[in-house]
Amino acid sequence: QVQLVESVGGLVQPGGSLRLSCATSGFTLDDYGLGWFRQAPGKEREGVACVSTGYGSTYYGNSVKGRFTISRDNAKKTVYLQMNRLKPDDTAVYYCKVAGMNYWGKGTLVNVSS
C-alpha cells in the first residue's frame, strides 16, 4: 500500500526557515519522481517543486525559486523540502505526491506569521 506521510509543519516567522519531509512506503522511491504542492486558503492547489528520478533533476515554481530546495534520499525513502526566507504568502497546506500516480500525503500546515 502506497503511503506518503509529511512531517509536521508549524508556525514560522517571516524570513525564517523550515524543512518538511515526506516519508514514503509501499513503492520503490528510486523509480519515481516526487513533488511538493501547496494550497493556500481560498486558492487552488499549486505545484511548488519536484524532483525527478535518475539524476534527480529539480524544478521549482516561480514563487519559490531561489528560496526552496527539494531533495531526495532514496535510501531513507524520503523527500525533503527546505524552505528559506519564508513569506506570509507561503502560508498553505503542503502536500507531497508521487509523479505519475494519484497518491497524495494528507498534508501539513505551514503558517508564516509574526
HELIX and SHEET records of a PDB file:
HELIX    1   1 LEU A   29  ASP A   31  5                                   3    
HELIX    2   2 PRO A   88  ASP A   90  5                                   3    
SHEET    1   A 4 GLN A   3  GLU A   6  0                                        
SHEET    2   A 4 LEU A  18  SER A  25 -1                                        
SHEET    3   A 4 THR A  78  MET A  83 -1                                        
SHEET    4   A 4 PHE A  68  ASP A  73 -1                                        
SHEET    1   B 6 GLY A  10  VAL A  12  0                                        
SHEET    2   B 6 THR A 108  VAL A 112  1                                        
SHEET    3   B 6 ALA A  92  VAL A  98 -1                                        
SHEET    4   B 6 LEU A  34  GLN A  39 -1                                        
SHEET    5   B 6 GLU A  46  VAL A  51 -1                                        
SHEET    6   B 6 THR A  58  TYR A  60 -1                                        
END                                                                             
